Amino acid sequence: MKIDEALALIKPVPNFPHAGILFQDITPLLSHPEAFSALVDALSNLDSDSGCIVAIEARGFIIGAALALHRGVGFVPVRKRGKLPRLIFQEQYSLEYGDDCLEIHQDAFDQGSHALVVDDVLATGGTISAAINLIKKAGGTVNKVVVLIEIAELHGRQRLKAEHPHVTIESLLTV
């Protein structure tokens, strides 16, 4: 299956999780084995230099873990508050419908480890920016972010470029 065919399986859902939000449901793509494989292949082709994959809870985990396994590299989770059992770094952030907090284990990286950040959606950029900040706090570096979907009207790419000018952003689908 070609990546364009796989991306066509994504279903927009209006007013979820709040009124005015157009949610992009990736579960039809994930449930189709050939589509999911095409997605992982396409994301793998966007970066070959990173020593580990960092993904953001929750849908990012699905994509990130599959990509890490496919590439034969480690996987580091960035979790929501209170989900990690050992010493953590925290980062507060804003998103299109509220505020939240992300965490990462303090010992997630060897100093200078190169991480690829993977997530399902780039919206306002708050979540991904918080993840990049956490990776830096934990001793890692980020040169690239890859996302399945970029919501252009929320200007997340511009925010990330302003806050992290050295980071390259790749998306498979822009809506």
C-alpha positions as CSV (number, residue, x, y, z in Angstrom):
1,M,0.0,0.0,0.0
2,K,1.2,3.5,-0.8
3,I,1.4,6.1,1.9
4,D,-1.2,8.3,0.2
5,E,-3.7,5.4,0.4
6,A,-2.9,4.9,4.0
7,L,-3.3,8.5,4.9
8,A,-6.7,8.5,3.2
9,L,-8.0,6.2,5.9
10,I,-7.7,9.0,8.5
11,K,-11.2,10.2,9.5
12,P,-11.9,13.8,10.7
13,V,-14.3,13.9,13.6
14,P,-15.9,17.3,14.3
15,N,-16.3,18.7,17.8
16,F,-14.2,16.1,19.6
17,P,-12.9,16.3,22.3
18,H,-14.5,19.7,22.6
19,A,-16.7,21.9,20.5
20,G,-14.8,23.6,17.7
21,I,-12.0,20.9,17.5
22,L,-11.7,18.8,14.3
23,F,-10.2,15.6,15.6
24,Q,-8.2,13.5,13.2
25,D,-8.9,9.8,14.0
26,I,-6.0,7.7,13.0
27,T,-7.5,4.4,14.3
28,P,-8.7,3.3,10.8
29,L,-5.1,3.6,9.5
30,L,-3.7,1.8,12.6
31,S,-6.2,-1.1,12.3
32,H,-5.2,-1.8,8.6
33,P,-1.9,-3.7,8.7
34,E,-0.7,-2.6,5.2
35,A,-1.5,1.0,6.0
36,F,0.2,0.9,9.4
37,S,3.3,-0.7,7.7
38,A,3.3,2.0,5.0
39,L,3.1,4.7,7.7
40,V,6.1,3.2,9.6
41,D,8.1,2.9,6.4
42,A,7.3,6.5,5.4
43,L,8.3,7.8,8.8
44,S,11.5,5.7,8.8
45,N,12.5,7.3,5.5
46,L,12.4,10.8,7.1
47,D,15.2,10.1,9.6
48,S,18.1,7.7,9.7
49,D,20.5,9.4,12.1
50,S,18.7,9.3,15.5
51,G,19.8,6.8,18.2
52,C,16.4,6.6,19.8
53,I,12.8,7.5,19.3
54,V,10.9,9.7,21.8
55,A,7.2,9.7,21.5
56,I,4.5,11.5,23.3
57,E,1.5,9.9,25.1
58,A,-0.8,8.5,24.0
59,R,-1.2,8.1,20.2
60,G,2.4,9.0,19.6
61,F,3.4,5.9,21.6
62,I,1.7,3.6,19.0
63,I,3.6,5.2,16.1
64,G,6.8,5.8,18.0
65,A,7.2,2.3,19.4
66,A,6.5,0.7,16.0
67,L,9.0,3.0,14.4
68,A,11.7,2.3,17.1
69,L,11.2,-1.5,16.6
70,H,11.4,-1.0,12.8
71,R,14.6,1.0,13.0
72,G,16.2,-1.2,15.7
73,V,16.6,1.7,18.2
74,G,15.4,2.5,21.7
75,F,12.1,4.0,22.7
76,V,11.7,6.7,25.3
77,P,8.2,7.7,26.5
78,V,7.2,11.2,27.3
79,R,4.2,10.8,29.7
80,K,1.5,12.8,31.3
81,R,1.8,13.9,34.9
82,G,2.1,11.1,37.5
83,K,2.7,8.1,35.2
84,L,6.4,7.6,35.5
85,P,7.8,5.7,38.6
86,R,11.3,7.2,39.1
87,L,12.9,10.6,39.2
88,I,11.5,12.8,36.5
89,F,11.7,16.2,34.9
90,Q,8.4,18.1,34.3
91,E,7.4,20.6,31.7
92,Q,4.2,22.6,31.8
93,Y,2.6,23.5,28.4
94,S,-0.5,24.9,26.7
95,L,-2.5,23.2,23.9
96,E,-5.4,24.3,21.8
97,Y,-8.0,23.4,24.5
98,G,-6.2,23.8,27.9
99,D,-3.0,23.4,29.9
100,D,-1.1,20.2,30.8
101,C,2.2,18.8,32.1
102,L,4.5,16.2,30.6
103,E,7.3,14.2,32.3
104,I,10.3,12.2,31.3
105,H,12.7,10.1,33.4
106,Q,15.8,12.0,34.5
107,D,18.0,9.2,33.3
108,A,16.3,8.6,29.9
109,F,19.4,9.5,27.9
110,D,23.2,9.4,28.0
111,Q,24.6,12.9,27.7
112,G,24.2,14.2,24.1
113,S,22.1,11.2,22.9
114,H,20.4,12.1,19.6
115,A,16.6,11.6,19.7
116,L,13.9,11.8,17.1
117,V,10.6,13.2,18.4
118,V,7.6,11.4,17.0
119,D,3.9,12.3,17.5
120,D,0.6,11.8,15.7
121,V,-0.4,15.5,15.4
122,L,1.3,18.9,15.3
123,A,-1.3,21.4,16.3
124,T,-0.3,24.5,18.3
125,G,3.2,23.0,19.0
126,G,2.9,23.2,22.7
127,T,3.1,19.5,23.4
128,I,6.1,18.9,21.1
129,S,7.9,22.0,22.4
130,A,7.5,20.7,25.9
131,A,8.9,17.3,24.8
132,I,11.9,18.9,23.3
133,N,12.5,20.9,26.5
134,L,12.3,17.7,28.5
135,I,14.8,15.9,26.3
136,K,17.2,18.7,26.7
137,K,16.8,18.6,30.5
138,A,17.5,14.9,30.5
139,G,20.7,15.3,28.5
140,G,19.5,14.5,25.0
141,T,19.5,16.5,21.8
142,V,16.8,16.8,19.1
143,N,17.4,17.8,15.5
144,K,14.2,16.5,14.0
145,V,10.5,16.1,14.7
146,V,8.3,13.9,12.6
147,V,4.5,13.9,12.8
148,L,1.8,12.1,11.0
149,I,-0.6,15.1,10.7
150,E,0.1,18.8,10.8
151,I,-2.9,21.2,11.4
152,A,-1.6,24.2,9.5
153,E,-4.1,26.8,10.8
154,L,-2.9,26.3,14.4
155,H,0.6,27.5,13.5
156,G,2.5,24.9,15.5
157,R,5.3,24.8,12.9
158,Q,5.9,28.5,13.4
159,R,5.9,28.2,17.2
160,L,8.4,25.3,17.1
161,K,10.7,27.2,14.7
162,A,10.6,30.2,17.0
163,E,11.3,28.2,20.1
164,H,13.7,25.6,18.6
165,P,15.1,27.1,15.4
166,H,17.6,24.2,14.9
167,V,14.9,21.5,14.8
168,T,13.6,20.3,11.4
169,I,9.9,19.4,11.2
170,E,8.6,16.8,8.8
171,S,4.9,15.9,8.4
172,L,3.2,13.3,6.2
173,L,-0.1,15.0,5.9
174,T,-1.1,18.7,6.3
175,V,-4.7,19.6,7.0
